[in-house]
Amino acid sequence: APIGPHFVCNKPHHNFSQLEPQPNHAKGKTAGTPESCSVPPIIVAKTIAFNLGRLCRSSLLLLRPRRLLVPTPSLSPTTSTSASSSSLIKLFANTSAVLALLPSALRGRGMLAFDELSSAIARYAAKKGSGIPTPTPAAATATAQPAPAGKSAAPVAAMNGSSTPAAKDGKAAPAEAKAPAAANGAAAGGKKPRPSPPPPPAAIATASFLIRAATARVLGLRPGVCGGDMQPIWVTEPGSGKITMSLEGCARTPFPKDAAHEALFDAIDQSVAELSKSNADISVFEMSKSEAEAKYGTGIYDGHQPVTPGETVRLAWLPGAALIELPPKWELCAKAGSCGKITFVRGAAAGKKAESIILPKKKTISIRFSVENDVAGKEGLHGQAPSEAEFKQTDVGSVKVQVEGVDFGDVLGAKKEAAPAEEAAAAAPDDGEMVVTAHEVSGKIDYEKLVREFGSTKITKDLLDRIERLTVGKGNVPRLHHWLRREIFFSHRDMEVLCKNLEQGKPFYLYTGRGPSSAAMHLGHLIPFMFTKWLQDAFNVPLVIQMTDDEKFLWKGKYEDETGDNLNYYAGLTMENAKDIIACGFDKDKTFIFSDLDYVGHMYPNIVRIWKAITYSTARGAFGFVPESNIGQSAFPAIQAAPSFPSSFNVPLHGDHNMCCLIPCAIDQDPYFRLTRDIAHKLVPKTHPLGGKPSLIHAKFFPPLEGAAGKMSASNENSAVYLTDTPEMIESKVMKHAFSGGQTTAKEQREKGADLEKDVAYQWLRFFLEDDEELARIGKEYGSGTGDYWNTGAVKKRLIVRLKEMVAEHQERRAKITDEEVREWMAVRKLKF
């Protein structure tokens, strides 16, 4: 039976001496000279471990032949050494010495993993036969364990290092069995070893990556740990593959019954389609194992163990979905959508097992699939490594997709009474520790703590009354914005001083911005612009909007030898995003939109002054720059700070260098302007009312669909509703992905009501439903489990109606905006105020 690329065991199971090198693998040698065969020691180790595992059926060894051998750094798969029949027998005979090389923590625990045993044998083989340096072996000698009562002592005898074949049923083995196989003529007539299958084509490998990520989202698995063993059916059926993943650690406990498995497959299928449709960039990069494990832990590995030999691993990253180790020789496509439509093969032929199946007892799920474009090109190394925080968001192992028929009933079709079990979440998200920086937001946000740590001031009722007098009192707007009334904008810097200046007739201007990272903006991107539009109307003031296309290139840009860089791509996104901003309804006569790439010359004197005023040590401490940061990233904070000073807009603001600036933003952007405020006095006249400091008003984060903590991310399509989404897409996303604060059963929901703080549908209504009375009614009924809105289904339906209205209105306005009109908004001109 073939057991490896270099060896054939004519009588596997018992007689080690039948293991012989295949003569056809000895370069220039004949069948009569097996002693001279050149055999990689790693193959020796793999073969010995395999046969030893077949022999040892006692509790002494628990073998996992699913994983291939991972050699120690001192062994190279391409290194060859002389390995003869007699030397192989000696290796078996000295198994106890092999075990001595295992860490002491493994010896005595009663079980060994296949890769651990193989590595120990490889080290022993190198030490005895190749002369390659190996780690110092453990001083202690492994102690064999007695065989369980009533079991054969054969495995124990083998593990004790006896060169005599094991006894069977208490009787001595025949003497003939002791003879080496070399005396029997070696491998005459043996079958040729089966070659290893080729790696999957890039399209198949990419599809398996998407399936692995989608399965983890639906079932609550960690994408790396769950693994992805591939059956190489692409060899005989091009464009096809089959992947098997482990359900160990699945968050769906107890696991849904067989009747629900089709619904789970439907959800995985749809999640794969969404990932493919996003056509997100897939990054493939290399790191040393030590660096990768220090940054990401072992969650990137299949079963926590690397499959790549040597000290370097290749990792694949799909933003917001998965980071995993790539097996050797695997290549992926550059985009998630490159392989085209991915089709699951579900059904079973007569008398055969289903092609795609979940086996809860074996804790595995297998999915057979085909790809539309099986000739999609591979990309090699490309893209950037994710941050530790980005990885943690994908590696939580929690359920991120609610499945109809499993987590909730048929609420859309109303085929049965709405039960809160249909809306209840399968598992609460892992909020984790709060992290809020200029480039990272994660965990459950404590806004009171943020105010204390950042040193800002909460908006009080007295301040709201003052703002109301200066806006509503002058007839500019009918009432205070509901985001102020509901404390969504909750914190500020120097708003009292700004109000005082307004009362004295001293004007100010508004400054906000957008980093164009995608052609389609989502609702979270719209929040600051919707509020800024109200501020412009309410205070009747000019506005400047910065498009940081330079920033996005510095952080996400790429360079290819054949095509060059993609800086112009981000410049093009500026034009598209500007249309969405204009569609918010700003006053064109009072609004100037500018691209950093086009306008930076006007701001450059102030940028240089800011560079001079801030030390690199201060900037690094504030923004977390690391040695790997490019110099553009280190320089960019000055570019974002420059619009805070009116002298950056001599033409639009009529050369008035004493104007104050108000910046509405999410609170994670405060660090940029906190540093700006510290050096502001160096860039303005001494007569400036605030000493040059920009005033700020801070918003809470708009929560992602999958959990009301942190903020929405464009890298995860299912966490957001985009301004380009169709009504059907909006409905599907809300019903399937909006995390619920409802209880698990109708009875519990009636008794306890929902947790409004965790319920995403309710939190989104706080942002987008302007009617205070209706919102209060929904909150009261949903929170108590009474009335028309007693369950999540009803609340989600109300949100869907509101979102469809908002997005449709926005799409209608945006469709009327041309490129020529955008250029008019971006023309350097005097604003009317």
N, C-alpha and C positions, 0 to 999 in steps of 0.2 A: 504494500500500500504506500503510495507516495506521501511523504510527510514533510517535505521541504524541498527547496530548489536544488539541493546538492545530495540528498540522501534518500535511500529507499530501504524500508524495513521489510524484509521478506516474511518475517514471522513476528508481526507486532504483538504486543500484549505482555509477553513474559520474558523472552530470551534476548537480553541486551546484546549478546554477541552476534546477533544477526544484522546489526546495524553496520552498513558498509558504505564507503564513498562510491559514488557512481563514476565509472571510468570515463564516461563521455564528458565529464566536467573537468577532467585533468588535461590541461592544455599540452598537447604533444605527447601524452602518455598513452599506454595501452592498458587493456583490461587486466593484464598480468602484473601491473605495478600499482596496486591500490595504495601501497605505503607512501607513494610519492605524490599522491593527489594533493593539490593545493586547495584548502577549504577555509573560508572566512570563519574565524572563531565564533562570530555572532550566530552563524548558522548552526555550528556545533551546539552552542548553548540552547538555541531555540528547539533543536531536534531533541536534545536530552530532556529538556523540560517537558516537551510534548509527551514523550514516551514514559517519563517518570510519572506524569500525571495520569496516564492510562493505567499504569500499574497500581499506583497508590490510591486505593478506593476507601481507605479508612478515614477517620476524622482528623488524621494528622495533616492532610493537605486539603485545602479548599481551592481548587484551581479555577481560573477564569480565562479559558482559552480565547475568549472574544477579543481580548486586547493583544496586540502584537508586542514583541519585545522592544523595550527601550534600553539601548546599551548605555553603559557608563561613558563619561567623556573620554576615557582613555582608549576606548574601542571604536574604531571606525568601521562602518559596514563594508568598506572597500578594502580593508586590511586583510591580507591572507596569511595563513600560517600552515605548516605541515601538520596534518591530523591523520593518524593511522588508525586501523582497527583496534590495535592494542591500547593506544592512548585513549580512545573513546571508552574502552572498557574500564581503564583506570579511572576515568572521570566518574563513571557510574559507581565504581567501587569506593570512591572517596567522597561520597555524597555528604557524609558527616562533615568533612572538611569544607565542602561547599556551603553547608548551612552555617558554619562558623563565620563565614563572611557576611552573613545577614546582620542587620542591626539587632542589638540585644532586645529592643522593644518588640521585634517580630518573633524572636526565638521564645518558645515557652507559651505563646498565646494559643497554640494549637491549630493555627491555620496560616497559610502562606498564599499570597496572590501570585498568579502566573508570571506577571512581569517582575515581581520581586525575586522569585526563584530563578527566573531566566537570567536576570542581571547578575545574581550571585554566581551562577554557573559560568557565565561569560567571564567574570573576573577571575574565576578559578582556572578556566581554560587558558586565559591570557597569561596568568602567572605560571602555569605548568608548561604550556606549549609554545607560546609566542614570544615571550621575553618582553612584552609591552608592559610598561609600568602600570601598576594598579594601586588602588587605595589600600592602606594598611588594614589587614583583616582584623576582626574583633578577636580579642585574646581568648574569650571564652569559647568552649566547644559546645555545639548544640547537643542537647540531650534528647534522645529519641523517646517518644511516648509509647507506652504499651498499647497493643491493639485492644479495642473494645472486646468485652466478654462475648464469646461465641463467634468471633470473627477470625478470619485467617491471619496468621502472623506474618504472611509474606510481605506486606507493605512495610511493616516495622523492620523486618530483616533487611530489606533493601535500603531503608533510610539509615540503618546502622552501619552501612558501608561494607557489607559482606559481599565478596566477589563470587561467592557460591550462590547459584540460583536458589530462590526462596523455596522453603518447604511448603508442601501442599497437604492439608489435612493431617499435619503432624508427621508426615513421612518425608524422608530425604528425597530430593529431586534426583533424577537419573544423572549419572556421571557424564553422559554424552552431552548434556546441556551445558557443561562447563566449557566446551571447546569453543574457541573463537570462530567467528564466521569466516575469517580469512582463510581458514583451512578448508572450508567448503567451496572455495572457488569464487568468492566475492560475489559480484552482482551479475553473474551471467544470466541472461534472459530476463532481467528486471525491466519493468516498464519505465519509459522516460518520465521524468518528473513533470508535473503539470506547471506550466509557467504562471506567474502571478498575473492577475487581470490588469489591464491598463487602467490608469486613472480615468475618472469620468470626463467627458467633454465639458468645456466651460459652461455651456448652457445647462447641462444636467447638474453639475456641481452648484451652480447659482440657484437653480430651482430647489435643490435639496436644502440649501441655506435658508431660503425663504420659508420653506415648509417647516423647517426646524424652529425658526423664529415665530411663525404663526401658531404652531402647536404649543409652544411655550406660553404664548399669550392666552390661548383658549383654555388650556388645561392647568395653568398655574405651575409651570416648570421653569427651571433655570436653563436658558438656551445652551450654554456650554456643557453643563453637567449632564443633561439628558442624553447627550451623545447623538450620533447619527450614522449608524452602520449601514453601508450601502451594499445592495446586491447588484452585481455588475451585469444586469440584463441589457445594458446598452451595447454590449458586445454583439449580441444576437439580434437585438431589437433597437436599432438606432433611434435616438430621441426619447427613450424610456429609461426609467430608473425605479428603484424601490428602496425606501429608507426605513429603518427601524430605530425607534427611540425608546429610552427607558422611562418608565413612569415613577421611578423612585423619587420620593420627595414631592409628589404631585399635591398641589394645594386643594384639589377636589377630593375631600375626604368626608364621608365615604364616597368612593368613586361611583358615578352614575351607573345604573343598571343597563343591561344589554339593550333594552328598548330605546334608550336615549343615545346610543352610540352614533346613530345616523345623524342626529341633530348636532352632535359634536363634530362629526366629519363635515357637515354643512358649514359650521362656523369656521372650522380651520380652512376649508376651501375658500370661503369668502374673505377671510383674513389674508390668505395668500394672494388672492386677486387684488386686494387693496394695497398690499405691499408692492406688488408688481406694477399696479397702475401708478403708484407714486413716483416710479422711475427714479428713486433716490440714488445718489452716488454710493457705491460700495467701495470702502477703503480696504486695501490689502497691504499690510506693512509687516516689517520684521522687527523683533526686539530680542534681547537676550532673555533667557528664561528667568534669570534672577530679577531683572528689571520688570518683566511682565508680571511675575508673581508678587513683587513688592508693590506694584501699582494696582493690579486687578485681583490679586489672590489666585487661588486655583480654580475659581468658578469658570474660567475660560476653557478648561480642559474637560474632555469627555471622561466622566467619572472621577474628576479631580486629578487625573494623571495625564501627562503629556504623551502624545503619540509620535513626536518628532525626535529622532536621535540628535545628539549634539547639544550645543549650548544656546542655539538660536531657534526661535519659533516664529512661524508666520501666522498672523492673526487677520481675521476678516471682521469688519465692522459695518453694520447696517444701522444708521442713526435711529435711535429710539426703539430698536428692535432686538439686536443681538450682537454680541462680540464673542467669537469662538476661535479656537485653534484650527488651522487648516491642515489636513493630512499632507504628508510629503507628496510632491508632484502635482497637487491640485492647483487649478487655476480658475479664477472667477471672471465673470463679465464685469464691466465698469459700472453698469446701471442695473437696478433691480428689474427693470422691464425688458432687458435685452433678450431674454429667452422667450419673450412673447407669452401667450396664454399658457397657463399650467393647468392641465386637466388631470383630475383624480380618476383612477380606475377602481371602481367600487365593487362591482358584482363578482360572483363566482360562477365558473362553469360547472356543469352538472357533475356531481361527485367530487368536486375539488373545493378547497378552502377559498374564502373570499380573498381577493387581491389586496384589499385594504382592510385591516382588522385591528381591533383593540382586544388585548388579552389581559384583563385586570389581574388574574391570578399569577401570570408570569410577569406582570408589570411591564408590558411592552405595548407599543402601538406601531403598526407598520402601514405605510402608505405607498401604493404604487402610483406612478404618475407618468405623464408624457409632456413634452414641451412643444410649442408651436414652431419655434425657431431653434432647431438643434445644431445649427452651424454658427451660432452667435460667437463672435470673436472673444478671445481671452485678453486680459489687460495687463497681467503681471503686477508688479508692485505699484501702487498708486494710492493717493489720498492720505489722510492724516489719522493719527491715533486719537481715540476719544479721551476726554478727561476722566479722571477717576469718578467724578460725580455723574457724568453721563453714563458710564458703565453701570454704576450702582442702580440707576433708574431702570435699567433693562434686566438686572440680575436679581430682582427681588423675589422671584418665584411665586408671585401672586396672580390670581385670575384677573385678566384685564379685559376680557370680552364676555359679556353676558349672553347666554345661549337660550334662545326660545325653545321651550319644551323641557329645559333643564333648570334654568335659573328663574324663568318666568313663563307664564302661560301665553296663550294666543291673544295678547291684549289688543292687537291691531284688528283682528277679525272678530273680537268679542264673542268667541264661540262658547265661552264659559264665564262665570262670574269673575270679576277682577279680584284676584287674590294677591295679597302683598308678596306671597312667595314668588310671584312672577317678576316682581321688581327688586326683591332683596338681593343684595350683593352676595356672591359666593364667598368672598373673603374680603375683609377690610384691608385697604392698602397699608403698606408698611411706611408710615409717615417718616420715621427716622429722625435724625438730628437736624435742626434747622440750620441751613447754610444760605446766607444772602450776601452776595458780592456783586460787583459790576458785571461779572460774566457767568455767574452760577447762582441758581436758586433751587433749593431742594428741601425736603422735609416739611413738617407741619410748622406753619408760620405763626409766630407769636408777635403780633404787631405792637403790643405794649412794650415788649422787650426790645424790639427794633427801635422804637422811639427813644428809649433810654440809651441804647448802645450808640445810635447815630447822633444823639444830641439834638434832635428836632423837637418841635412843639406840637401837641395835639390841637386840632381845630376845636375851639370852644363855641358855646352858643353865642357868647358876646361877639365873637369874630363873625359868625354866620349872620347875626343881625346887622352888623356893620356892612358886610358885603351886600346884604339884601338892600340896605338903604342906598348904596352906591350903584345898584344895578336895577333891581325891580322898582325901587323908589323913583328912578329917573325915567321909567317907562321903556327901558331898552329890552327887557324880557318879562314875560308874565309872572314867573316865580323862580325861586332858587332851583338849581338843577337837582334832580332826585339823587344823584350820586353824592352831593353835599348833604342832602337831608338824611341819607342812609349811611353816612360815614364811610362811603367807599373811597372818597378823597378825605383823608383823616388827619394828615400831618402837614406841617409847613415850616418854612424858614422866612421870617421877616414880612409876613403878610400884613401885620399890623402897621409896619412902617410904610408899606406900599399903599395901604388904604389912607394913611395920613397924608401922604404926598398927593393922592388923588383928590382928597378933600381940599388941598391947597392949590389944585389946578396943575400939578406937575404930572406929565404924561409918563406912560411906560409902554413897553412893547412885549409881545409874547414870543417865546422861542420853543419850538419842539422839533422832532426829527424822526427819521426812519432809516434803518439799515436795510437796503434792498437785497434780501437773501433769496427770495423766490418771486416768481411772477405773480403768484396768487397770494394775497394777504388773507389772514383769517380774522375772526371777530376780535381776538385778543389784540391784534395790531390796531384795530379801529378805535379801541377805548380812548387813548390819549387824544386822537384827532376829534372824536365826537365831543369830548369835554372842552378841548381848545376852541372848537367852533362856538360852543356856548359862551366861553369867556370872551371871545372876540365880539360877539353880539352884545353880551351883557355890559362890557366896559367900553365898547366902541374904540378899539385900539388896533394898531398894526401888528402883523405877525410875520415871522421868518421861519421857514421850515427847511432844515438841513437834511439832505439825502447823502448818507455816508457810504457811498459806493466804494470809496477807498478803504474804509474799515473792513468791509466784507471781503474785499480781495486780499487784504493783509492777513485775515484770519482763515479764509476758506479758499483763496485762489489757488490755481494749479498752473504748472508749467509742463509742457510736453515738447520733447526735442523736435518733433515733426511739425507741430501746429503752433508752438509758442505758448504764451500765457492766455488767460481768459479774462483779463481786465475789462475788455469791451463788453463781455457778457454782463458784468455787474452794472456797467454804464447803461446797458439796454434795460435792465431791470428797473433802474431809476425812472425811466420814461413810463413803464407800465405801472409801477407803484404810485407815481404821481397822479395818474388818472383816478386811482381809487381814493387818493387824498382829496383831490379836487371834488370828487363826487360827494364828499361829506357836506358840501354847501358853504364853503368859505367865501368871504367877500374878496373878489379878485382885485379890487382897487386897493385893498389894505393888506394883501398877502403876497409875499415873495418866496417862491420855492427855488432852492439852489442845490446844485450838485457840487460836492467837494472837488471833484476832478475839474470842473469848469470854473468855479468861483474862488478857489483857494488863494489865488494871487491877491485878491482884495483883502483877505484876512491875514496874509503872510506876516506883515509887521507885528501883529498881535500874537501870532503863533510863535514867532521868534522870541518875543518878550516873555511869553509863558514858559518856553523851553529854558530861558535864562533864569527864570525865577524859581523853578522847581528842580531840586536835585534828583538824580537817578535813584538814590537810596529811598527818598520819599515816595517817588512814583512806584517803585518796586513794592514797597510796603503797602501802598494803597491798592494797587491793581494786581498784585501777585505775579509779576513777571518772573520768568525762570530763564536759565541759560539758553533754553531752546527757543525762546521768543525771538522773532526777528526784530530788527531795529525799527521797522515801521510800526510794529505793535507798541513798542516802547515809546515812540514819538506821538502816537495817535491821540492820547488824552488831551494834548494841547489843541489839536484840531477841533475836538468836540467842545472844548472850553471856550474857544475864540468867539463863537456867536453870542456868548453871554455879555459881550462888551459892545456898546453901540458904535464905537469907532470901527468895527468890522463891517459896518453897513453905512458908509458915508453917503452913498446915493439914496438907497431906499429910506433911510431915516433922517434925511435932510441935514446930515452933518451934526446933529445934536448929540454931543458926547456925554451929556448929563442924564440921558434917559435911563430909567431903571428897567430891569428885565425880569419877567416872571416866567418860570419854566414849569409847566405841568408834566409830571412824569411818574412812572412807577418807582417805588421807594428803592429798588435795587440800583437805580441810576444816581442816587444821592452821593456815593463816594466820588464820582467824577467832579461834581459841582462843590462838594465840601472842600476839596483840594483847591478848586478854582477860587472859592471865597477867601481862602487863606492868603492868596497872593493878588487879589483883585485890586487893591489900592495902588499897585504898581502900574496899572494900565489905564487909569481914569484921572480926570482932573480932581483936585481936592474939593471942588464944589459939588461932586456927585453925591446925591442924597443918601445913598447906602454905601458910600466908599467903594463903589464898583461891584459890590457883592450882588450876585443874582438872587432874587427871591424864588423860592420853590414851593410847590404844592404837590403833595405825594398821594399816589393812589395805592390801594391794596391790589394784589395780584388777581388777575382774572383766572379762575381755576380751570384746569384741563378737564375734559369730559370724564376721564378715567379715575378721577379722585380730586376732592376739593382741598388739595394742599399743593403748595408750590405754584407755578404759573404755567400757562399754556406754552407748548413748544411747537415750532413749525417743523421740527425734525420728526415728529410723530403725528402722522396724518389722522389717526383715530382719536387724538386728543383734541382735535380742533374742528370747527365748522368754518369752511372757507367761503370767501365772497363769490367764488365761482361755482359753488356746490348747487346741484339741482334740488328741487323740493324733495324728490325721492331720496337723494343722498342725505339731506338734512334729517329726514324722518328716520332713516335707517341708523345713522350715527347716534342720534339721541336715544332711540329705543334700545339699541344694542350695547352702546358704550358708555352712556351717562351713568356714573356710579350712583347707587341708591343708598339713601339713609333709612329706608323702610325696614320693617322687621321681616323675619323669615317666613312667618305664617300669617294668614288673615286674622286669626284669633289674637296673636301677639300684636299685630298692627292696630287692631281695634282697641286693645287694652293699653298699649304703650305709646302709640303714634310713632312718627318718624324722627330721626335725628336731623334737624334742619341744617346744622352746621356741616354735616358730611354729605348731604344730598345735593348733587350737582345741578339737577334740574331746578330746584328751588333757588340755589345760589345764582344761577344764570338769570332767573326771573327777577332777582334783586337788581341785576344790572340792566335788564332790557324791558321790564314791564314798568311803565311810568306811573300807572294808577296806584297810589298808595293804599287805597281802600281795598282794591282787588288783591293786591299782594298780601295785605294783612289777613284777609279772609283765607287765602290759600295757606298761609303759614299756620293759622289757627286750626283749620280743619285737618291739614296734613300732619301737623305736630301732635294732634290729639286722636287721630284715627276716626274722625267723624265727618259728616257732610259729603258734599260732592267730590271733594279733593282728599278723601281719606287714604287713597293709595297712590303709589308712584306712577302708575299708568296714567291716571288723570292729570297729574302734575306735568308729566312728560308731554302729554298731548297739548296742554296749554302752551308749554314752551315751544313746541314744534310750530304751532300756529303763529306765534310771535316772531320766531326766527324766519319763517318763510316770508312773512310780510317785510321784515327788515331787509333781507337779502334781495328779494325781488325788487324792492324800491331802489336799492343801491345799484343793482345791475342795470336797471332802466336808466338811471342818471349817468352811469359810467359809459354806457354804450354811445352816448351822444358826444363824448369828449374825444377830440382828435389829437394827433401828434402836434399839429400846428397850434392848437389851443394850449397844449402843455408848454410849448416853447414860449408862448406869450406870458404865461404865469412865471416862467423862469428867466424872463428878460430882466436885466439890471435896469431899474427905473425908480423914479420917486413914487413912494406910496402916498395915498390920499388919506390924511388924518388931521 
